[in-house]
Amino acid sequence: MFFAATPTKVLRQVLRARPWRTLPWLAAALTSAPVVFAQWPQGLGNHAPQVSGAPQASIVPSIGQILQQAASAASTLNYTGTITYQRRGAAETSRVVHLFENGVEMERITTLDGPPFEVVRVNDELTCYIPESRVIRIEPRTGRQGFPSLLPRQMTTLSQHFTVKKLEIERVAGHDAQVWLFEPNDEFRFWHKLWTELKTGLWLRGRVLDERGAVIEEITFSDIKIGGRIDRDQVKPTLASTVANWKIDRRLPFSALKVDTGWVAKLLPAGFVKVSENFMRSLPGRSEPVSQLVYSDGLSSVSVYAAPLAPGETPTLGASVQGAHQVFARQANDQLITAFGDARPAAVKAIASSLSRR
């Protein structure tokens, strides 16, 4: 069993220094996470959760086929709706407008509660308006972003490591939806329940479940209109005029950066691949930057930080929980290796333990 513990000083500094730490979880799930419903760790037993609804007797597609159909629908259909994201008693709501016109995909996501935040996307370029920090952040949507964005290799491994069950048909936001259960076949992945619109395959609801079938988190449309005309004005930013002097933060594509931190994870859990590698700015009281590498299997992701220990610092090592994330920290000579992710504890520990100097 993994225990709750006070995170290390380095991890706290890393979290405070992260430029996206004020990003609403729902907007992050829709634009930055591997899938539209992110996964938050929960200790799981060896038994599958008990989920209502008997599987229907029919040919069951693979997890890759289901997710790719949902991805195609999400990128090529016009739709507007309200999405609520719930995790551990907290909820956030956003309004989504999606337009596909003449081969161009446009989308606007605007938070409806909490600090104002807005993401406008044109194809693979994201423009994020963060009035609280007076920042407009422009960056490409990477291979690990969007819903979902599976590499061919990941499609194969997901099919190997999940068993798909076709459950009942239910109503979500006024639409008939097919319910799917993805059961993991190893200790690295979570159970997922996904509702896809019956005619189009568009995702309408996603849940992450613990071993008892209890909901760890959920992202769902409370209302949605699929199809119909959407004007381009509806996907233009609404927060651009709220701040007089924006600071522009433009990020280069991962492929163009070619950053080599000198670290590599040599023994990753099956299906996990590196999706980004960079240096973070130095933390308070430290002169050296922090190395960050991110690994994903297409459904969950783990960030690993390598930071030099301060003289006399005694870090807290081993497993812990930081909010809804699993954490594993270990010391490698004068470096503190901290893995922080939304994967199961075994995956977070395995990735942290695998990181070494190149």
Secondary structure, 3 states (H helix, E strand, C coil): CCCCCCCCHHHHHHHHHCCCCCCCHHHHHHHCCCCCCCCCCCCCCCCCCCCCCCCCCCCCCCHHHHHHHHHHHHHHCCEEEEEEEEECCEEEEEEEEEEEECCEEEEEEEECCCCCCEEEEECCEEEEEEHHHCEEEEEECCCCCCCCCCCHHHHHHHHHHEEEEEEEEEEECCEEEEEEEEEECCCCCCEEEEEEECCCCCEEEEEEECCCCCEEEEEEEEEEEECCCCCHHHHCCCCHHHCCCCEEEECCCHHHHCCCCCEEECCCCCCCEEEEEEEECCCCCCCCCEEEEEEECCCCEEEEEEEECCCCCCCCCEEEEECCEEEEEEEECCEEEEEEECCCHHHHHHHHHHEEEC
